[in-house]
Amino acid sequence: MTPISLGSWPTPLERIPRAAESLGLGPNDLWIKRDDVTGLGGGGNKIRKLQYSCAQALASGTTTLITSGAPQSNHARLTAAAAARLGLKCILVLGGARPETTQGNLVLDEIAGAEIVWAGSESGSAVASIAEDVARSGGVPFVIPFGGTSAISAQGYVDCAREIEEQIEGFDRVVVAVGSGGTMAGLVAHLGPERVIGVDVGAVSDPGAVVAALLDEMPGPVVRAEELQIMRDHVGQGYSTLTDGSSNAIRRLARTEGIFLDPTYTGRAFAGLTTLVADNVISAGSRTVFLHTGGVPGLFGHPDLPTLLAGGTPE
């Protein structure tokens, strides 16, 4: 499948020497891949995936994109933006109940013109029902999976891995958040499991199995779940909660580099990177790329935002 273009490529790869120094690393040891500045709809990693999903949708003659996610889903926001760019209708099926106030990503969903359906705990069956309704009314629905992740859309992160190789020589590893699994799967498919470390955010119950299943459907060598490097100790009390590590990571990167992270994905991922340094898995003299997958708009709708604002200086 040939992707369409929805973003600005390649995204920057930058040194973050002050953040590196704060962790006890050298000025050339830590780099950040800025997939938070991909151009469309506030930026984020889902755009690379949507370039493949939307190519499929357009090939099918779709009139309406339908997808599902959590209330502050970055994927939902970017699907709404992609639909607007392509002149398509968009229906977002979100879990839970409509909140009393519209904040964060939900503001952008509505501004982009998406129809939002609140599905409680039944988002899967709601998506199927809505797709049937669209078809009955004469439209052509195209359902994008939860998180935008499929073996085809994960090819967007094969593309990203190639970009990184073109931008920096001799890097040792990439550290990335693991949600629905497609971003890590694409990186591993090209770079191999030994050069990719994922940090679980709690979006799925078994991220290793999810990533391995995606890799089974992608071109390249067979990768077993047990070969994957996934840190499982940064989920805290659950996907939608703020961890101390994420809070510290957000403040650290903002105050050393002026780069903002989100509490759910990139905050946890940078907290994982911090742990890897403390455990000497990442040491001075090696080169680590931190993949910034975006998601900052969700910070403004996070239920623990007051706790984050009350935090102090990272230790």
C-alpha positions in Angstrom: 0.0 0.0 0.0 1.4 3.4 -1.0 0.7 6.0 1.6 -0.7 9.5 1.0 1.0 12.5 2.5 -0.6 14.2 5.4 2.4 15.6 7.2 5.7 17.5 7.0 8.6 15.1 6.5 11.2 14.4 7.7 10.5 15.5 11.2 13.5 17.0 13.1 16.0 15.0 15.0 17.6 17.2 17.7 20.2 16.9 20.4 18.9 17.6 23.9 22.2 18.2 25.8 20.8 20.0 28.9 18.4 17.1 29.5 21.2 14.7 28.9 23.4 16.6 31.4 20.6 16.5 34.0 20.7 12.7 33.8 24.4 12.4 33.9 24.9 11.8 30.2 27.2 13.6 27.7 25.9 16.3 25.3 25.8 14.0 22.3 24.3 11.0 24.1 20.6 12.0 23.9 18.5 12.9 20.9 14.8 13.5 20.3 12.9 12.6 17.2 10.2 15.3 16.9 7.1 13.4 15.7 5.2 15.9 17.8 5.7 18.4 15.0 4.3 16.3 12.1 2.3 19.3 10.8 -1.4 18.2 10.7 -3.9 18.7 13.5 -1.5 19.5 16.3 1.0 16.8 15.4 1.7 13.3 16.7 2.7 9.8 15.7 -0.7 8.8 14.5 -0.3 10.8 11.3 2.3 8.4 9.9 -0.2 5.6 10.5 -3.1 7.6 9.1 -1.2 8.1 5.8 -1.6 4.3 5.2 -5.1 3.9 6.7 -6.4 6.9 4.7 -4.8 5.6 1.5 -6.8 2.4 2.1 -10.0 4.4 2.8 -9.7 6.6 -0.3 -9.1 3.5 -2.5 -12.3 2.0 -1.2 -14.3 5.2 -2.1 -15.1 6.0 1.5 -17.2 9.0 2.5 -16.9 8.6 6.3 -14.0 7.7 8.6 -15.0 6.0 11.8 -12.7 5.2 14.7 -12.7 4.7 18.4 -10.6 5.7 21.4 -10.4 7.1 24.9 -12.0 10.5 25.6 -8.6 12.2 25.2 -7.5 10.1 22.2 -4.7 11.7 20.2 -5.6 9.2 17.4 -9.2 10.5 17.4 -8.0 14.1 17.1 -5.8 13.4 14.2 -8.4 11.2 12.4 -10.7 14.2 12.6 -8.0 16.4 11.2 -7.2 14.0 8.4 -10.8 13.7 7.5 -11.1 17.4 7.2 -8.0 17.6 5.1 -9.4 14.9 2.7 -13.0 16.2 2.6 -14.5 13.2 4.4 -16.9 13.0 7.3 -15.6 11.7 10.6 -17.3 9.9 13.4 -15.4 9.4 16.7 -16.7 6.7 19.0 -15.3 7.4 22.4 -15.4 5.4 25.6 -17.1 6.5 28.7 -19.7 9.3 29.1 -19.7 12.9 27.8 -17.8 15.0 30.3 -19.3 18.1 32.0 -16.8 20.3 30.3 -15.1 20.0 26.9 -11.3 20.1 27.3 -8.0 19.0 25.7 -8.3 16.9 22.5 -12.1 17.0 22.7 -12.0 20.8 21.9 -10.0 20.1 18.7 -12.2 17.1 17.7 -15.2 19.4 17.7 -13.5 22.3 16.0 -12.4 19.9 13.2 -16.0 19.0 12.7 -16.1 15.4 13.9 -19.3 13.8 15.1 -18.6 12.4 18.6 -20.6 9.4 19.9 -20.2 8.5 23.6 -20.3 4.7 23.8 -19.7 3.9 27.5 -18.0 0.5 27.7 -19.4 -0.7 24.4 -17.3 1.2 21.8 -16.6 -2.0 19.8 -20.2 -2.8 19.1 -21.0 0.9 18.7 -18.5 1.2 15.9 -20.0 -1.7 14.0 -23.6 -0.4 14.4 -22.6 3.1 13.3 -20.8 1.7 10.2 -24.0 -0.1 9.3 -26.0 3.1 9.7 -23.7 5.0 7.4 -24.0 2.3 4.8 -27.8 2.2 5.0 -27.9 5.9 4.5 -26.0 5.6 1.3 -22.5 6.4 2.6 -19.3 4.3 2.4 -17.9 3.8 5.9 -14.2 3.0 6.6 -13.4 1.8 10.1 -9.9 2.6 11.4 -9.0 0.3 14.3 -8.5 1.5 17.9 -5.4 3.6 18.1 -5.1 3.6 14.3 -3.0 0.5 14.6 -2.8 -2.3 12.0 0.0 -4.2 10.3 -0.4 -1.9 7.3 -0.5 1.4 9.3 2.5 0.3 11.3 4.5 0.7 8.1 4.5 4.4 9.0 7.1 3.6 11.7 9.2 1.6 9.3 9.3 4.9 7.4 10.3 6.7 10.6 13.0 4.2 11.4 14.5 4.9 8.0 14.4 8.6 8.6 16.3 8.3 11.9 19.0 6.2 10.2 19.4 8.9 7.6 19.6 11.7 10.2 22.1 10.1 12.7 24.8 7.5 12.3 25.7 5.0 14.9 22.8 5.3 17.4 22.3 2.5 19.9 18.6 2.5 20.6 15.2 4.2 20.3 13.0 4.6 23.4 9.3 4.9 22.7 5.9 4.7 24.4 3.8 1.6 23.7 0.1 2.1 23.5 -1.8 0.2 20.8 1.6 -1.2 19.6 1.9 0.0 16.0 4.6 2.5 16.6 6.9 0.1 18.3 6.1 -2.7 15.8 7.1 -0.5 12.9 10.4 0.5 14.6 11.2 -3.1 15.5 10.4 -4.3 12.0 13.2 -2.2 10.6 15.7 -1.7 13.4 15.3 -5.1 15.2 14.2 -5.8 18.8 17.7 -5.2 20.2 17.6 -1.5 19.3 14.1 -0.6 20.4 12.9 -0.2 24.0 9.2 0.3 24.6 7.6 1.8 27.7 4.1 0.4 28.4 1.5 3.0 29.1 -1.3 0.6 30.1 -3.5 0.9 27.0 -3.6 -2.8 26.4 -3.3 -5.8 28.8 -0.4 -7.5 27.1 1.6 -5.1 24.9 4.3 -7.7 24.1 1.7 -10.0 22.5 0.1 -7.1 20.7 3.4 -5.9 19.2 4.4 -9.5 18.3 1.1 -10.2 16.6 1.5 -7.0 14.4 5.1 -8.1 13.5 3.8 -11.5 12.4 1.8 -9.7 9.7 4.6 -7.4 8.6 7.4 -8.1 6.2 10.8 -9.0 7.8 12.3 -11.5 10.1 10.2 -13.3 12.7 10.3 -11.6 16.1 9.1 -13.5 19.2 7.3 -11.7 22.0 10.0 -12.7 24.5 12.6 -10.9 22.3 10.9 -7.5 22.7 12.2 -5.0 25.2 9.1 -3.5 27.0 9.2 -1.9 30.4 6.0 -2.7 32.3 6.8 -0.7 35.5 5.6 2.8 34.5 1.8 2.2 34.2 1.2 3.2 37.8 -2.5 3.0 38.8 -3.6 2.8 35.2 -3.6 4.4 31.7 -5.6 7.5 32.6 -3.6 8.3 35.8 -0.6 10.5 36.4 2.5 8.8 37.7 5.3 10.5 39.7 7.8 9.4 37.1 5.7 11.0 34.3 5.2 14.2 36.3 8.9 14.5 36.9 9.8 13.7 33.3 7.4 16.4 32.0 8.9 19.1 34.2 12.5 17.9 33.5 12.2 18.2 29.7 10.3 21.4 29.9 12.8 23.1 32.2 15.9 21.9 30.5 14.9 22.0 26.8 11.6 23.9 26.5 9.9 20.7 25.1 6.6 19.6 26.4 5.5 16.0 27.0 2.1 14.6 27.8 1.2 12.6 31.0 -0.1 9.5 29.3 2.5 8.5 26.6 5.6 10.6 26.3 5.9 11.5 30.0 5.8 7.7 30.9 8.3 7.0 28.1 10.8 9.6 29.2 10.4 8.4 32.8 11.3 4.9 31.5 14.4 6.4 29.8 15.3 8.0 33.1 15.1 4.6 34.8 17.2 3.0 32.1 19.9 5.6 32.8 19.7 5.0 36.6 20.0 1.3 36.0 23.0 1.9 33.6 21.3 0.3 30.7 21.8 3.7 29.0 25.3 5.0 29.8 27.5 7.9 28.9 29.1 7.4 25.5 26.1 5.6 23.8 23.5 7.4 21.6 19.9 7.1 22.5 17.0 8.5 20.4 13.8 9.4 22.4 10.8 9.3 20.1 8.4 12.1 20.9 5.0 10.8 19.7 3.1 14.0 20.5 -0.1 14.2 22.6 0.4 17.5 24.3 -3.2 18.7 23.7 -4.3 15.8 26.0 -2.5 17.4 28.9 -5.1 20.1 29.1 -7.9 17.6 29.6 -6.1 15.3 32.0 -7.9 14.7 35.3 -4.7 14.9 37.3 -3.6 18.3 35.8 -3.9 20.1 39.2 -1.5 17.5 40.7 1.0 18.1 37.9 0.8 21.8 38.3 1.4 21.4 42.1 4.6 19.4 41.5 8.1 20.5 42.4 11.5 20.3 40.7 12.6 16.9 39.4 15.1 15.2 41.7 
